[in-house]
Amino acid sequence: MIKLGKYKHYKGKEYEVIGVAKHSETLEEMVVYRALYGNHDLWVRPLSMFAEEVEVGEKKVLRFEYVDE
């Protein structure tokens, strides 16, 4: 499971994870999150992708990092 709250994307923008939903056909877990900028759009992304590491240059970093505030 993923911790609810504020996350920072590796490109710098902040989001709030508001829950985890299941895809109606595949039952894949999807993270539901809201942008903390602009129109505060809602987004979904597979949990596996939300929690994965990405390469930035020659370094691996988390795609989204929990912000403890």
N, CA, C and O atoms as a DFTB+ gen file, in Angstrom:
276 C
 N C O
     1  1       0.844      -1.196       0.000
     2  2       0.000       0.000       0.000
     3  2       0.879       1.245       0.000
     4  3       2.051       1.185       0.372
     5  1       0.326       2.338      -0.406
     6  2       1.062       3.592      -0.499
     7  2       0.547       4.561       0.569
     8  3      -0.638       4.569       0.899
     9  1       1.435       5.352       1.085
    10  2       1.084       6.340       2.103
    11  2       0.349       7.515       1.456
    12  3       0.780       8.032       0.425
    13  1      -0.762       7.932       2.066
    14  2      -1.492       9.091       1.574
    15  2      -0.749      10.359       1.970
    16  3      -0.036      10.374       2.973
    17  1      -0.911      11.414       1.194
    18  2      -0.284      12.684       1.529
    19  2       0.441      13.299       0.349
    20  3       0.175      12.981      -0.810
    21  1       1.358      14.181       0.674
    22  2       2.040      15.010      -0.318
    23  2       3.293      14.322      -0.872
    24  3       4.092      13.749      -0.131
    25  1       3.437      14.400      -2.204
    26  2       4.587      13.827      -2.902
    27  2       5.173      14.861      -3.849
    28  3       4.475      15.747      -4.343
    29  1       6.459      14.727      -4.088
    30  2       7.134      15.585      -5.053
    31  2       7.596      14.723      -6.221
    32  3       8.295      13.727      -6.034
    33  1       7.200      15.115      -7.421
    34  2       7.618      14.423      -8.639
    35  2       9.087      14.748      -8.886
    36  3       9.558      15.824      -8.518
    37  1       9.799      13.835      -9.499
    38  2      11.240      14.053      -9.703
    39  2      11.528      15.282     -10.560
    40  3      12.654      15.780     -10.554
    41  1      10.532      15.782     -11.301
    42  2      10.725      17.007     -12.093
    43  2      10.405      18.265     -11.294
    44  3      10.583      19.378     -11.789
    45  1       9.923      18.089     -10.031
    46  2       9.770      19.226      -9.136
    47  2       8.372      19.614      -8.694
    48  3       8.225      20.278      -7.668
    49  1       7.336      19.224      -9.432
    50  2       5.985      19.634      -9.043
    51  2       5.454      18.742      -7.926
    52  3       5.887      17.602      -7.758
    53  1       4.489      19.297      -7.157
    54  2       3.957      18.573      -6.003
    55  2       2.532      18.100      -6.243
    56  3       1.746      18.735      -6.946
    57  1       2.229      16.957      -5.628
    58  2       0.943      16.298      -5.780
    59  2       0.498      15.751      -4.432
    60  3       1.314      15.535      -3.537
    61  1      -0.809      15.529      -4.298
    62  2      -1.348      14.903      -3.097
    63  2      -1.992      13.573      -3.477
    64  3      -2.921      13.536      -4.283
    65  1      -1.500      12.494      -2.901
    66  2      -2.110      11.181      -3.111
    67  2      -3.352      11.124      -2.230
    68  3      -3.283      11.305      -1.014
    69  1      -4.495      10.868      -2.874
    70  2      -5.749      10.850      -2.125
    71  2      -6.329       9.452      -1.969
    72  3      -7.281       9.253      -1.215
    73  1      -5.760       8.486      -2.676
    74  2      -6.243       7.125      -2.503
    75  2      -5.682       6.182      -3.542
    76  3      -4.921       6.570      -4.428
    77  1      -6.084       4.921      -3.404
    78  2      -5.730       3.885      -4.362
    79  2      -7.034       3.249      -4.826
    80  3      -7.879       2.873      -4.014
    81  1      -7.183       3.134      -6.137
    82  2      -8.379       2.537      -6.732
    83  2      -7.957       1.297      -7.515
    84  3      -6.770       1.081      -7.758
    85  1      -8.933       0.492      -7.905
    86  2      -8.650      -0.684      -8.724
    87  2      -9.261      -0.497     -10.103
    88  3     -10.395      -0.036     -10.238
    89  1      -8.495      -0.860     -11.123
    90  2      -8.983      -0.829     -12.491
    91  2     -10.144      -1.818     -12.594
    92  3     -10.028      -2.952     -12.128
    93  1     -11.248      -1.410     -13.190
    94  2     -12.456      -2.238     -13.202
    95  2     -12.307      -3.537     -14.004
    96  3     -13.013      -4.509     -13.735
    97  1     -11.417      -3.565     -14.962
    98  2     -11.254      -4.769     -15.781
    99  2     -10.109      -5.660     -15.312
   100  3     -10.241      -6.883     -15.269
   101  1      -8.983      -5.038     -14.961
   102  2      -7.778      -5.814     -14.644
   103  2      -7.513      -5.954     -13.146
   104  3      -6.699      -6.778     -12.730
   105  1      -8.198      -5.152     -12.344
   106  2      -8.012      -5.066     -10.895
   107  2      -6.632      -4.519     -10.515
   108  3      -6.226      -4.612      -9.357
   109  1      -5.916      -3.953     -11.481
   110  2      -4.626      -3.334     -11.199
   111  2      -4.837      -2.141     -10.262
   112  3      -5.774      -1.362     -10.441
   113  1      -3.963      -2.005      -9.265
   114  2      -4.071      -0.890      -8.339
   115  2      -3.563       0.385      -8.993
   116  3      -2.475       0.416      -9.568
   117  1      -4.367       1.434      -8.895
   118  2      -4.063       2.728      -9.497
   119  2      -4.020       3.788      -8.401
   120  3      -4.908       3.839      -7.550
   121  1      -3.000       4.626      -8.418
   122  2      -2.886       5.731      -7.461
   123  2      -3.707       6.898      -7.999
   124  3      -3.579       7.282      -9.161
   125  1      -4.546       7.450      -7.140
   126  2      -5.343       8.632      -7.483
   127  2      -4.689       9.810      -6.780
   128  3      -4.531       9.808      -5.559
   129  1      -4.307      10.820      -7.563
   130  2      -3.600      11.948      -6.966
   131  2      -3.994      13.259      -7.628
   132  3      -4.432      13.291      -8.778
   133  1      -3.828      14.339      -6.874
   134  2      -4.238      15.671      -7.295
   135  2      -3.020      16.576      -7.393
   136  3      -2.161      16.582      -6.512
   137  1      -2.960      17.338      -8.477
   138  2      -1.892      18.330      -8.637
   139  2      -2.082      19.437      -7.596
   140  3      -3.204      19.885      -7.361
   141  1      -1.004      19.866      -6.988
   142  2      -1.070      20.967      -6.013
   143  2      -0.626      22.269      -6.678
   144  3       0.035      23.103      -6.060
   145  1      -0.995      22.425      -7.925
   146  2      -0.680      23.627      -8.703
   147  2      -1.745      23.752      -9.800
   148  3      -2.513      22.819     -10.032
   149  1      -1.786      24.877     -10.455
   150  2      -2.694      25.075     -11.589
   151  2      -4.143      24.832     -11.241
   152  3      -4.653      25.373     -10.259
   153  1      -4.818      24.012     -12.051
   154  2      -6.249      23.725     -11.853
   155  2      -6.501      22.591     -10.863
   156  3      -7.645      22.175     -10.677
   157  1      -5.453      22.093     -10.235
   158  2      -5.556      20.987      -9.262
   159  2      -6.215      19.756      -9.885
   160  3      -7.073      19.110      -9.283
   161  1      -5.782      19.454     -11.117
   162  2      -6.330      18.303     -11.845
   163  2      -6.119      17.007     -11.076
   164  3      -5.161      16.863     -10.317
   165  1      -7.042      16.060     -11.291
   166  2      -6.919      14.709     -10.743
   167  2      -6.252      13.820     -11.781
   168  3      -6.510      13.936     -12.979
   169  1      -5.387      12.931     -11.299
   170  2      -4.658      12.019     -12.156
   171  2      -4.726      10.611     -11.574
   172  3      -4.954      10.435     -10.378
   173  1      -4.529       9.618     -12.427
   174  2      -4.357       8.229     -11.977
   175  2      -3.141       7.659     -12.691
   176  3      -2.837       8.018     -13.829
   177  1      -2.465       6.775     -12.005
   178  2      -1.275       6.125     -12.564
   179  2      -1.167       4.769     -11.866
   180  3      -1.457       4.665     -10.674
   181  1      -0.756       3.733     -12.593
   182  2      -0.571       2.434     -11.943
   183  2       0.369       2.563     -10.741
   184  3       1.391       3.246     -10.810
   185  1       0.012       1.906      -9.653
   186  2       0.820       1.953      -8.437
   187  2       2.261       1.550      -8.719
   188  3       3.194       2.167      -8.204
   189  1       2.444       0.517      -9.534
   190  2       3.799       0.057      -9.836
   191  2       4.621       1.157     -10.511
   192  3       5.819       1.278     -10.255
   193  1       3.995       1.948     -11.360
   194  2       4.695       3.032     -12.042
   195  2       4.910       4.222     -11.095
   196  3       5.966       4.854     -11.125
   197  1       3.923       4.522     -10.264
   198  2       4.027       5.638      -9.322
   199  2       5.216       5.438      -8.388
   200  3       5.933       6.388      -8.076
   201  1       5.422       4.205      -7.944
   202  2       6.445       3.904      -6.939
   203  2       7.806       3.540      -7.529
   204  3       8.744       3.272      -6.778
   205  1       7.934       3.523      -8.851
   206  2       9.185       3.060      -9.451
   207  2      10.282       4.126      -9.458
   208  3      10.041       5.313      -9.240
   209  1      11.493       3.644      -9.717
   210  2      12.632       4.538      -9.904
   211  2      12.770       4.846     -11.385
   212  3      12.477       4.010     -12.240
   213  1      13.222       6.064     -11.673
   214  2      13.492       6.482     -13.051
   215  2      14.929       6.967     -13.136
   216  3      15.511       7.393     -12.138
   217  1      15.493       6.901     -14.327
   218  2      16.858       7.383     -14.517
   219  2      16.843       8.854     -14.880
   220  3      16.148       9.275     -15.805
   221  1      17.614       9.625     -14.143
   222  2      17.796      11.043     -14.417
   223  2      19.291      11.225     -14.611
   224  3      20.064      11.178     -13.654
   225  1      19.686      11.433     -15.853
   226  2      21.123      11.424     -16.137
   227  2      21.640      10.020     -15.912
   228  3      21.163       9.063     -16.522
   229  1      22.618       9.907     -15.032
   230  2      23.173       8.584     -14.713
   231  2      22.742       8.100     -13.333
   232  3      23.295       7.137     -12.803
   233  1      21.751       8.775     -12.757
   234  2      21.315       8.483     -11.392
   235  2      19.877       7.968     -11.396
   236  3      19.056       8.417     -12.195
   237  1      19.576       7.025     -10.504
   238  2      18.209       6.544     -10.331
   239  2      17.572       7.258      -9.146
   240  3      18.162       7.351      -8.069
   241  1      16.350       7.764      -9.363
   242  2      15.596       8.449      -8.310
   243  2      14.159       7.950      -8.347
   244  3      13.698       7.421      -9.358
   245  1      13.459       8.124      -7.235
   246  2      12.048       7.768      -7.206
   247  2      11.260       8.720      -8.104
   248  3      11.528       9.921      -8.130
   249  1      10.280       8.172      -8.844
   250  2       9.426       9.026      -9.679
   251  2       8.685      10.033      -8.792
   252  3       8.604      11.215      -9.127
   253  1       8.148       9.568      -7.669
   254  2       7.460      10.419      -6.697
   255  2       8.067      10.139      -5.325
   256  3       8.194       8.982      -4.925
   257  1       8.436      11.175      -4.619
   258  2       9.008      11.015      -3.285
   259  2       8.071      11.638      -2.264
   260  3       7.630      12.776      -2.427
   261  1       7.767      10.888      -1.209
   262  2       6.888      11.373      -0.138
   263  2       7.533      12.567       0.545
   264  3       8.726      12.558       0.846
   265  1       6.721      13.602       0.786
   266  2       7.185      14.805       1.474
   267  2       6.563      14.792       2.852
   268  3       5.344      14.907       2.983
   269  1       7.374      14.654       3.874
   270  2       6.886      14.556       5.263
   271  2       6.666      15.944       5.822
   272  3       7.598      16.582       6.311
   273  1       5.420      16.414       5.748
   274  2       5.072      17.740       6.282
   275  2       3.846      17.670       7.145
   276  3       3.408      18.689       7.679
